Amino acid sequence: MLDGLRVIEVADETGEYVGLTLAGLGAEIIKMEPPGGAPTRHIGPFLEDVPGPERSLHFWNYNRGKRSVTIDLETAAGVADMRRLIASADIVLDASGGKLALAMGVAPQAMAALAPGLIVARITPFGDVGPWKDHKGSDLVHLALGGIMMNCGYDPDPAKHYDMPPIAPQLWHAYHIAGDQAVVGIIAALVHRLHTDQGQDISIAIHEAVSKNTELDVMSWVMRHAPLYRQTCRHAIENPTHVPSIGHTKDGRWYIATGVSVRDQTNLIPFLTRYGMQADLAMPPPEADTKARNVPGSGANDESKAHVLDIVQRFIRAHRYDTMPWRDAQDAGLLWAPLRKPHENVADAHWQTRGTFAEIEHPEHDRSFHYPVSRWLSTATSWQTGRRAPLLGEDTAAVMGSLKPRAALTQPARPRAADAPKLSGWNKPFPLQGVRIFDFSWFLASAGGTRFAAALGADVIKVEWKDNPDTRLAAMSPIGGREARRAATAPLKGVNDSDMGGQFNNKNSGKSGLSLNIRHPKGKEIARRLIAQSDVVAEGFSPGVLQRLGLGYEALQALRPDIIYVQQSGMGGVGTYGRFRTIGPVAAAFAGTSEMSGMPEPAMPAGWGYSFLDWMGAYSFATAIMGALYHRDRTGQGQWIDSSQCESGIFLGGVPVLDWSANGRVWSRIGNRSPYKPAAPHGAYRCAGTDRWIAIAVVDEAEWQALVRVAGRPDWASDPRFRTLENRLAHQDALDAAVSEWTLGQDAYACMQALQSAGVAAGVCQNAEDRCEHDPQLAALNWFTEVTGTKIGRWPVTELPMKLAATPPYSGGIIDRGAPGYGEDNARLLGELLGYSAAEVAALAEEGVI
């Protein structure tokens, strides 16, 4: 997709994932390293557990497909070389914390002026402005401040008191979350530059990106003043239960068996009956609603549903991990899957068919190792595996010896219409000017992706039908509206109107709404006519649904030869698992992300407290759409993309897979401790108050001494168990107990401020209330945008976190509105785009077409 582009990467672990993704999309990545090498060359694990700059499996994973150039920016000659290198580039990826700009003698926001048409993507811990802009971050600290940790962990005790800390999901996920959103912003800037030759500055604050990545908690708080509570390996929820949706087998492994709706029970009870294990469960009454769809984790819970899960866990306990009939359960329509470890997907025939993994040769070791290398399949482009990570400086001579300034762009194969650009709510142009998306997406994993496109200026037509509606019922508008919410001191009761869901509003703002029955001949014909006027068809159905309705890729090509058709399903359409039923938690179980997070065995996996792979799937979906648009505008060629939500999760587990491949080591859970980058203390520590915690990450001696001073505990420094980092790592239990004894009497925010002022990375484990009401940094970054929905009224929704200087995203989209009511834009769309009269539109409604 990005063939022919050159990216200069100046990054540590905060930004290397962005370069890895861009390399996979076909860009040439020149990794600029100082003479001593990038610091990530010293992050473990290491080949055969022998440290060395060419043996870091972390570095291997995140720098696959890149080229290494060494430049000393502390010398005049090095700065001159860097200027020449930048002049040859399309993009500069800067995660240097301002060091690159300082060396270049410009302000960070002005680096795009260093070369004509240059795009500079800057990744910072906390952004360019705000009271926390100079705070130290770490993966743990960002997951704490961003709200991820307070959504993830273990059930409270019977009194609903949390006797265990919130858990940070592993591994480097704050940087994955920010990185995927940065990639979408970079491609948006590329699309804009293709048509204008205008470069620009892009900045993304990891804190802001992570804070928007949780699923239900923000809108539950914004709409209803309702806090959510973490639960073991399942969604954080308003009223926590004590029955997890995972069960352990008799040999100690885990399966997820989620879903207790009426629809699920109509499938579950006959399945259990086949094994004589239905117990006292009875089929739902005939009048029960089997069509209602709730966002996972948002539905009401009661003892009857808990009892269903108890009986399911009995069934799981009756089997070994390798004999559990989960495939039969899937065939019966149940949301069941194993909690795999990351390496267990490598040999799976489904992923082998899709090319999800590849063996990459390392000639220096006369061996090949397994890597995850792909997130989707497509007809016109493909993910690029690339060579193994570069040796330090191995490409310096070749790259520096052939430098020339970036060539001016040629005329795009598909120029934009000459219409005057529509300006956003920020009075600036949109990067996706003139793009139309016919959007069959639903749930967060696909609808969240087209929400990015809408905020970047695409005309997104969201298509629904009442027999198969999207998940509209979550974080509902409160009875009494905005005024009631302003006065609220406790959770408010929500309305039952499906056009007034806050979660739906947040993930579909800026879209138009069309209700269309594509099973009706007239409905299908309307779809065909609208698709002929669209650039992209996006859908999130089970594989094959549109094909069976006569709207598969070949049929779409007949309507428009350069159409882009992007589909997202849990497992992907190609392969042996295409018809598997998945939602975010099921995909996470299969991908390995659920099993990775939690306290060490024999504790249960803590997993993720929301549908993490819904968001990561959404980012991947958006990237596929954006990349395909960029490729089409350059070449005139459309394509079909088969995107997999689960594959997006597998792609994130590269280091554990590589550790297994290289060292034969299977990932084991570690709680909140630092897995590979030595750090101690490193964890979440209880503070004064109810369920208040602070994350602290100490990686070097200076930070340790600063912590000792802030805590007023000189005895820690003299304790032989804590004297060196190596000693502290060997005695982490004792160290954690000592730090916890101190933090227990501390106000979490005062403690954070004292530590940050002393140079220690620390952050409060924030919940939604903290982020929405009290976080001064998010407020300074304008993380919310207010949009007005026709029926729901005016409410805040999260703004896209990447800040494009010339073409900033705007969550109201080109229609400057919140999410559409069901079929809200039928008359306008059919009239303006297809020429239907009001009488014809009314007749279509009478016939059940719209």
Summary of the structure (lengths in Angstrom):
residues: 850
radius of gyration: 26.1
end to end distance: 36.7
largest distance: 85.5
contacts: 3150
relative contact order: 0.15
helix: 38%
strand: 16%
